[in-house]
Amino acid sequence: MVQKGYDVIILGTGPAGLQAAIHAARKKVSVLAVGKSEKSSLFHAHVENFCCIFDLSGEAMLQTGREQAQGFGAEFLDEDVLGIESKDAVFEVETESGTVLSGKALIIATGTQRNRLNVPGEKEFLGRGVSYCVECDANFFKGEDVAVVGGESAAAGGVLTLLPDAGSVHMIFNTLNVTPALKERLIQSKAILHEGTGVKEIFGKTQVEGITLKDGSRIAVSGVFIELGAKGVMDLATSLGIRLDDSMRYIETNKKMETNIPGVFAAGDVCGPPWQMAKAVGEGCVAGIMAADYAKGVRASGSRE
């Protein structure tokens, strides 16, 4: 059930997401930005090459941007996103606490960082049992035993996605860092939880045959999904049918930051290099303005066009 509806929902609270929130809110539409600031690549950085600013911490800039957006009326939800659906002329966004929100327009500004395990077998078996996207590859493992590596919302969401069709689902993590509601869903599920450990090696011959944990024990699986952190661009794009560029790594947009899906916009690192805050902020500005205009059009017509 949808708890609350907004004109514009922004996924990501880095520089692109914050700038989008500022400009969308200034257009007098209701705006919600979803995400955790500390996961932005800017959070731990010092900024030296952004126009008109000398040597300012990324954390301070993110906080200032958040306050600016709030000053114009934008709201914030410090949670990761588990899934998105296009339903009944709106986009429904489910967060890790189980909250479901709806938006007339959606801006994806989540960044593109893909954390890796850096263990033997990970690189060698990529595409042959190793995957970084549950939504992309779950169908290849129906009825098979699989492992999901990670202790945050992306891993938890991946486990819940795999459970209905997989033979068994092992979740490998050191510490479970999710909301109490999501943790309870995992505990009550049929997932096999391996807490306080990690993957030492992924092994097999021509395909993945299993994993070795740090304590030396082995688990036989044919698929290993590495989901470290929050949902990435591939997961979100796949769930909505968003077109990616030729490299299949970045979201394809036009000059209005529109994707191929009406009502869905993108900005920042998800759209590709260069990895510069100036680019992210500029694209966020455009995306915010265009998404607000789109939402107003939907509001006036009563349906998505």
C-alpha positions as CSV (number, residue, x, y, z in Angstrom):
1,M,0.0,0.0,0.0
2,V,1.3,3.4,-0.9
3,Q,1.9,5.5,2.2
4,K,2.4,8.9,0.5
5,G,2.5,10.4,-3.0
6,Y,4.8,13.0,-4.4
7,D,5.2,14.9,-7.6
8,V,8.9,14.1,-8.0
9,I,10.9,11.3,-6.2
10,I,14.7,11.5,-6.5
11,L,16.8,8.5,-5.9
12,G,20.2,9.6,-4.5
13,T,21.3,12.4,-2.3
14,G,24.7,13.2,-3.8
15,P,25.3,16.4,-5.7
16,A,23.2,15.4,-8.7
17,G,20.2,14.4,-6.5
18,L,20.5,17.5,-4.2
19,Q,20.6,19.9,-7.1
20,A,17.7,18.2,-8.7
21,A,15.8,18.5,-5.4
22,I,16.6,22.2,-5.1
23,H,15.4,23.0,-8.7
24,A,12.4,20.7,-8.6
25,A,11.2,22.1,-5.2
26,R,11.7,25.7,-6.5
27,K,9.1,24.9,-9.2
28,K,6.5,24.4,-6.4
29,V,6.0,20.7,-6.7
30,S,6.2,18.1,-3.9
31,V,9.7,16.5,-3.8
32,L,11.1,13.6,-1.9
33,A,14.8,12.7,-2.1
34,V,15.6,9.1,-1.0
35,G,19.1,7.9,0.0
36,K,22.0,8.1,2.5
37,S,24.4,11.0,2.2
38,E,27.3,9.1,3.6
39,K,27.1,6.7,0.6
40,S,27.8,9.5,-1.9
41,S,31.3,9.5,-3.3
42,L,31.5,13.2,-2.3
43,F,30.9,12.5,1.4
44,H,34.6,11.7,2.2
45,A,36.1,14.0,-0.4
46,H,37.6,17.5,-0.3
47,V,36.6,19.8,-3.1
48,E,39.2,21.9,-4.8
49,N,38.2,22.2,-8.4
50,F,34.6,23.3,-8.2
51,C,33.9,26.8,-9.5
52,C,33.9,29.5,-6.9
53,I,34.7,27.1,-4.0
54,F,38.1,26.5,-2.3
55,D,39.0,23.4,-0.3
56,L,35.6,22.5,1.2
57,S,34.8,19.1,2.6
58,G,32.3,17.0,0.7
59,E,30.3,16.3,3.8
60,A,29.8,20.0,4.5
61,M,28.7,20.6,0.9
62,L,26.2,17.7,1.1
63,Q,24.8,19.1,4.3
64,T,24.5,22.6,2.9
65,G,22.7,21.2,-0.2
66,R,20.3,19.3,1.9
67,E,19.4,22.4,3.9
68,Q,19.0,24.4,0.7
69,A,16.6,21.8,-0.7
70,Q,14.7,21.6,2.5
71,G,14.4,25.3,2.5
72,F,12.5,25.1,-0.7
73,G,10.2,22.4,0.6
74,A,11.9,19.2,-0.4
75,E,11.6,16.2,2.0
76,F,14.3,13.6,2.7
77,L,14.1,9.9,3.6
78,D,17.5,8.4,4.7
79,E,16.9,4.9,3.4
80,D,18.0,2.7,0.5
81,V,15.6,1.7,-2.2
82,L,14.7,-1.9,-2.6
83,G,12.5,-1.8,-5.7
84,I,10.6,0.4,-8.2
85,E,7.5,-0.4,-10.2
86,S,5.5,1.6,-12.8
87,K,1.9,1.2,-11.7
88,D,-1.4,3.0,-12.3
89,A,0.2,6.0,-14.0
90,V,2.8,6.5,-11.1
91,F,6.1,5.1,-10.1
92,E,6.0,3.2,-6.8
93,V,9.2,3.1,-4.8
94,E,9.7,0.6,-2.0
95,T,12.4,1.5,0.7
96,E,14.2,-0.8,3.0
97,S,11.8,-0.2,5.9
98,G,8.9,-1.4,3.8
99,T,7.6,2.1,3.1
100,V,6.0,2.4,-0.4
101,L,5.9,5.9,-1.9
102,S,4.6,7.1,-5.3
103,G,5.8,9.7,-7.6
104,K,4.5,11.2,-10.9
105,A,8.1,11.6,-12.0
106,L,11.3,9.9,-11.0
107,I,15.0,11.0,-11.1
108,I,17.7,8.4,-10.8
109,A,20.9,10.0,-9.4
110,T,22.3,7.1,-7.5
111,G,25.9,7.1,-8.8
112,T,27.5,4.0,-10.3
113,Q,29.9,2.6,-7.7
114,R,30.0,-1.2,-7.9
115,N,31.8,-2.7,-5.0
116,R,33.7,-5.9,-5.6
117,L,34.9,-8.6,-3.3
118,N,38.3,-8.9,-4.9
119,V,38.6,-12.6,-4.2
120,P,39.9,-15.4,-6.4
121,G,37.4,-16.6,-8.9
122,E,35.3,-13.4,-8.9
123,K,36.7,-12.0,-12.1
124,E,37.3,-15.4,-13.7
125,F,33.7,-16.5,-13.4
126,L,31.9,-13.2,-14.2
127,G,29.0,-14.1,-16.4
128,R,29.6,-17.7,-15.7
129,G,27.9,-17.8,-12.3
130,V,29.1,-14.5,-10.8
131,S,26.7,-11.6,-11.1
132,Y,26.4,-8.1,-9.7
133,C,22.7,-7.7,-10.5
134,V,19.9,-10.0,-9.1
135,E,17.2,-8.4,-11.2
136,C,19.3,-8.9,-14.4
137,D,20.2,-12.6,-13.9
138,A,17.9,-14.2,-11.4
139,N,16.0,-16.0,-14.1
140,F,19.1,-18.0,-15.1
141,F,19.2,-19.7,-11.7
142,K,15.6,-21.0,-11.2
143,G,15.7,-24.1,-9.1
144,E,19.4,-23.8,-8.4
145,D,21.3,-23.1,-5.2
146,V,22.7,-19.6,-5.0
147,A,24.6,-17.3,-2.7
148,V,24.1,-13.5,-2.1
149,V,27.1,-11.7,-0.7
150,G,26.6,-8.5,1.3
151,G,24.9,-7.3,4.4
152,E,23.1,-4.2,3.3
153,S,19.8,-3.4,1.5
154,A,20.9,-4.5,-1.9
155,A,21.8,-8.0,-0.7
156,A,18.7,-8.3,1.4
157,G,16.5,-7.3,-1.5
158,G,18.3,-9.7,-3.7
159,V,17.7,-12.6,-1.3
160,L,14.0,-11.8,-1.2
161,T,13.8,-11.6,-5.0
162,L,15.6,-14.9,-5.5
163,L,13.7,-17.0,-2.8
164,P,10.5,-17.8,-4.7
165,D,12.3,-19.5,-7.6
166,A,15.8,-20.6,-6.5
167,G,16.5,-24.0,-4.9
168,S,18.1,-22.4,-1.9
169,V,19.5,-19.0,-1.1
170,H,22.5,-18.4,1.1
171,M,23.2,-14.9,2.4
172,I,26.8,-14.3,3.3
173,F,27.7,-11.2,5.4
174,N,29.8,-10.0,8.3
175,T,27.2,-7.6,9.8
176,L,23.6,-7.1,8.8
177,N,23.1,-3.4,8.3
178,V,19.4,-3.0,7.3
179,T,16.3,-1.7,9.0
180,P,14.6,-3.8,11.7
181,A,11.7,-4.4,9.4
182,L,13.9,-5.8,6.6
183,K,15.9,-7.8,9.1
184,E,12.7,-9.4,10.3
185,R,11.7,-10.3,6.8
186,L,15.0,-12.1,6.3
187,I,14.8,-14.0,9.5
188,Q,11.2,-15.1,8.8
189,S,12.2,-16.2,5.3
190,K,13.7,-19.5,4.1
191,A,17.0,-17.8,3.4
192,I,20.1,-19.5,5.0
193,L,21.9,-16.7,6.8
194,H,25.7,-16.9,7.4
195,E,26.6,-14.1,9.7
196,G,30.0,-12.9,10.8
197,T,31.9,-14.3,7.8
198,G,32.8,-13.6,4.2
199,V,33.8,-15.2,1.0
200,K,37.4,-16.3,0.6
201,E,37.2,-17.8,-2.8
202,I,34.7,-18.6,-5.6
203,F,35.6,-21.9,-7.2
204,G,34.7,-24.1,-10.1
205,K,35.9,-25.4,-13.5
206,T,34.2,-23.7,-16.3
207,Q,31.3,-22.4,-14.2
208,V,30.8,-21.5,-10.6
209,E,30.5,-24.6,-8.4
210,G,30.7,-23.1,-5.0
211,I,32.3,-20.7,-2.5
212,T,34.8,-21.0,0.3
213,L,34.1,-19.0,3.4
214,K,36.7,-17.4,5.5
215,D,36.5,-20.2,8.1
216,G,37.4,-22.7,5.4
217,S,34.0,-24.2,5.0
218,R,32.5,-24.7,1.5
219,I,29.0,-24.1,0.1
220,A,28.0,-25.7,-3.2
221,V,26.2,-23.1,-5.3
222,S,25.9,-22.4,-9.0
223,G,25.4,-18.7,-8.7
224,V,27.0,-16.0,-6.7
225,F,25.4,-12.5,-6.5
226,I,27.6,-9.8,-5.2
227,E,25.4,-7.1,-3.8
228,L,27.5,-4.8,-1.6
229,G,25.7,-1.6,-0.6
230,A,22.5,-0.1,-2.1
231,K,20.7,-0.9,-5.4
232,G,22.9,0.1,-8.3
233,V,22.0,1.6,-11.7
234,M,21.8,-1.8,-13.4
235,D,19.2,-3.1,-10.9
236,L,17.0,0.0,-11.1
237,A,17.3,0.4,-14.9
238,T,16.4,-3.3,-15.5
239,S,13.3,-3.2,-13.3
240,L,11.8,-0.3,-15.3
241,G,13.1,-1.1,-18.8
242,I,15.4,1.9,-19.0
243,R,17.7,1.9,-22.0
244,L,21.4,1.8,-21.2
245,D,24.2,3.1,-23.5
246,D,26.4,0.8,-25.7
247,S,28.6,-0.1,-22.8
248,M,25.6,-1.3,-20.8
249,R,26.9,0.5,-17.8
250,Y,25.3,4.0,-18.0
251,I,21.8,5.3,-18.4
252,E,21.1,6.9,-21.8
253,T,19.5,10.3,-21.7
254,N,18.8,13.2,-24.0
255,K,19.7,16.9,-23.3
256,K,16.6,17.2,-21.1
257,M,18.0,14.3,-19.0
258,E,15.0,12.2,-20.1
259,T,15.4,8.4,-20.4
260,N,13.4,6.3,-22.9
261,I,10.7,5.8,-20.2
262,P,8.3,8.8,-19.9
263,G,8.6,10.4,-16.5
264,V,12.0,8.9,-15.7
265,F,15.0,11.2,-15.7
266,A,18.6,10.6,-14.8
267,A,21.6,12.7,-13.7
268,G,25.2,12.5,-12.5
269,D,27.5,9.5,-12.6
270,V,24.7,7.1,-13.7
271,C,24.8,8.9,-17.0
272,G,28.6,8.3,-17.5
273,P,31.9,10.1,-17.3
274,P,33.5,12.5,-16.6
275,W,33.3,11.8,-12.9
276,Q,33.1,15.5,-11.9
277,M,30.7,17.2,-9.4
278,A,30.3,20.1,-11.9
279,K,28.7,17.7,-14.4
280,A,26.6,16.0,-11.8
281,V,25.2,19.4,-10.5
282,G,24.5,20.7,-14.0
283,E,22.6,17.5,-15.0
284,G,20.8,17.5,-11.7
285,C,19.6,21.1,-12.3
286,V,18.2,20.1,-15.7
287,A,16.7,16.9,-14.4
288,G,15.0,18.7,-11.5
289,I,13.4,21.3,-13.7
290,M,12.3,18.9,-16.4
291,A,10.9,16.4,-13.9
292,A,8.9,19.2,-12.1
293,D,7.5,20.3,-15.4
294,Y,6.6,16.7,-16.3
295,A,4.8,16.2,-13.0
296,K,2.9,19.4,-13.4
297,G,1.7,18.2,-16.8
298,V,0.6,14.9,-15.3
299,R,-1.2,16.7,-12.6
300,A,-3.0,18.9,-15.1
301,S,-4.0,16.0,-17.4
302,G,-4.6,13.3,-14.8
303,S,-2.4,10.7,-16.5
304,R,1.1,10.1,-17.7
305,E,1.8,11.1,-21.3
